[in-house]
Amino acid sequence: MPDDTTQGNISDLFIGFPIDYFKIKPEDLNEKAFGGKDGADANARNEAYENRITASIIQPDREGKVYDELSRKIDLDKKDTTVINIGVGQGKTYTILKTVEKYLENPDTYIIIAVPYVSLVNQYFKELITNGIPEDEIYRYEWLNPKEFPKCTLEYQLKRRVHIVTVNCLLGNAGDNAAINSKIKREYLKGFPEALIKTKYLYDGKPINEEDIKKRLDLIKIGRLGAPKAKMAFDVSKVTAVTESSKNVVFIFDEIHDAIHNFSPENILYLYFWKNVLQKIYLLSATYNDASLVVINKLSELTEGKINIIEAERVQIPAKLSKLYIHYDNASKFGKRKIKTLVEMALHQGKEIDILCFSKSFAEELYKGEVGALLKEGDPDKVKLCVSELIQNQRTTTEEPKNRYDENKINIGTNFKTGINIEKENHFFIIIMPPRSTKMVFENKYGIFSGGYIDLVQAVARQRKVGEIHIVTMHPDFFTFGDQMPQMTDEQFEQFETSYRQIQKISPQTSEQIDQYGIPALGHDSIARYCPVNYQKELITDQLKEVIKYLLNPVMDKNVLVQDFKDNYRLTTGKLQLLRNKFLYSDIAANLTVNAFMNQFINCKLETFNFVKTDFADDTFPDQIHEMFDEFFQEQNPSFSKFYNHIRDEISSQLLTYNGSEVGIGDDMFMKKLASNILSKYYPLSGVSANENFSAQHIIHLIMKYDYPDMADLKAQVTNQLRAIQSITENHRDALYLPSQREDWPLDNAYALHNLLVENFPVLKHADIWKDSVVKPEDSQQNIEKKRKRAQKDIFNTFKKVFGDLVGARHQNFAGKRMHKVISQNYPL
């Protein structure tokens, strides 16, 4: 019988357990940590660099906020790169708003807020105004467009001292479909900082007006002064220019974790336009990673190498914790019924609903399907689809996108995983994570969760007020703590092990590797082995040293080349190395499970997790199918196809065992057994035994032996095919054997019959019987033709086996007279 299991007390054992996060340490930013050489010179350089770095750790207040203590650690006037590493919900946005407010007190300071997404530009625009910043002081990224004249002009830009732009824009990133960014953006990046610089001219050490210099030069050109006399009157060599900045600029990079890819060597050059006016750089994120270290170092070059690191401990505030529910689903692709059930529950409780989906296509299916229809009842406009409007990574219109998160509607989509604060009261947040079919050999198809643990932490943190968070996810693969297990009690460890083993689904690949090599010998890319998030730095460093050893030894003395190579490796290739780490990246369900069990989310605590497990066996199969049959028929009277698909969908999300061994709906033997049991229950007069090894000819016997009303049309088609086959016996009555090649059989309508049989009996395509001849939507015309021929072959072989069954013969070659008699006696035509 299905075992619908709900568990929930494991997280209670981990209340107050330290929350792991990526810590930025001074020693991680020096040359040696980035694969540099050892030795006295290198150590001296490392020490000198570390002396430029200050670091402090602050504690949140009783409300979980950090601004008061954080503000005491920030020197607004000191030229440095200030790295703020605080948790989600601890006041990051508030910190930015208050910082802007303070800088605006100085009329000579401009503040540029750089965000990873255009949608955040509008969000900051609204929040700045709400917090008292005058609207006429704010400049928006969208105005860098010729159609926005005069807002796109330098004069207009200089009048507004708070600029909100994208990181893409500030770093001159033209995207994937252009070689260079637009002219108006290039003019902004170069012209705006130049306009902030005041140049003073001296003539022989004394101040001179620029206009006066031009007039004197013009007189020389037109000959009003003789050459010797002109030189005596005005010697150009005595003119010197002294550049002094009369205005200052402050950069604030928010959500820097989502903008790392912009910091390529060529893009960073655009920031040097600002070097003479740049006073300070702020970096803010809750989820830094290894590549962040490179970005911090690169940006600090613009602030004399000085870095100020401020980190806040991650702590939970019990009164502010939402309830987290995890719904494990073993289906290759998630069905909509479970999600619909969650939506119905939320609607019944009067909840405010949002649904974040791992992929655009899945979000669109929900929006257009039963779930969307249910949510739209009474008011179709209250549901909004929030997915990318880009076509081949390009925006085809300059209109403001209509797909952004709307706090007044029910949002279904992909583009509010980060940066959006959901502050709805009584909120019911559904997160659909990647299903099992998205796991690939080389690169997983996780959609918006391709960034692993960072994307997970960011998504869960969107809910900012106490509510419910429901996550639908695949079962996690095997997990072990290994030698980096965090310090925990025996009770914590035992309960963790027990709970995790209940819901794990060990993949065949993992099982094979464990059997072949043993758990201790397997690395982080083979099994989900626990590691703290800072361990990624060690993984990259070790890999980088190997690369340097074998690739760069011949040029190790060329320090610039080597350092550039190391930086680029960590920003680009290093990510590919990290994606192989199963715990942090490639087995996101394992990371979710471990973090939920160990109470690692700052804004929620696991309430329950649930899954369904069914143990099938030969002696219990009939009773289990009987139970499903009776339960389903209480609601409706379905066709066999609908009933079969219902049972298949029902068990596809479950953990299944058959005679004690773990199986799935992709297991052929199990599916044939399932099909036999369903057929014998649905068509009790058919004589199909639940113990038979199901094959396609069972369907033909079933159709021809009994007059089931729902199969009248299908029976007529099968009868016509039998008549056509019988017709070839007329000319071969005395032949020892009939033609053995399918080309010599009358199979003109075989393809249509094949498709009709599959439609009525989908088990034919699921149990490895006719799956190679079933046409799929993505098939090319060439593949369709191949499958058409394969379908004829399947029908040919099926009918030959039918005749073999009728005469009790295993061989499938028949004399004409014998076959004519067999058909006539068994199936009168």
Secondary structure, DSSP 8 states (H G I E B T S, - for coil): -EEEEEE--GGGGGTT---------GGGGSTGGGT---SHHHHHHHHHHHTTEEEEEE---TTS--HHHHHHT--TTS-SEEEEE--TTSSHHHHHHHHHHHHTTSTTEEEEEEESSHHHHHHHHHHHHHTT--GGGEEEGGG-SGGGTTTTSHHHHHT--EEEEEHHHHTT---TT-SS--HHHHHHHHHHHHHTEEEEEEETTEEE-HHHHHHHHHHHHHTSS-HHHHHHH--GGGEEEEEEESSEEEEEE-SGGGSGGG--HHHHGGGGGGTTTEEEEEEEES---HHHHHHHHHHHGGGTT-EEEEEE-----GGG-EEEEEEE---SS--HHHHHHHHHHHHHTT-EEEEEESSHHHHHHHHHSHHHHHHHTT-GGGEEEE----BTTB----S--S-S--TTSEEEESTTSSS--B--TTEEEEEE---GGG--SSS---GGGTTTHHHHHHHHTTB-SS-EEEEEE-----EE-GGG-----HHHHHHHHHHHHHH----HHHHHHHHHH-GGG--TTTSEE---TTHHHHHHHHHHHHHIIIIIGGGTT-HHHHHHHHHHIIIIIHHHHHHT-IIIII-HHHHHHHHHHTT--SSEEEEEEEEEEEEE-TTTHHHHHHHHHHHHHTT----HHHHHHHHHHHHHTSEEEETTEEE-TT-HHHHHHHHHHHHHHH-GGG---TTS---HHHHHHHHHHS--GGGHHHHHHHHHHHHHHHHTTTT-TT-SS---SGGGS--TTHHHHHHHHHHH-THHHHTTSSGGG---TT--HHHHHHHHHHHHHHHHHHHHHHHHHHTT-S-----HHHHHHHHHHHS--
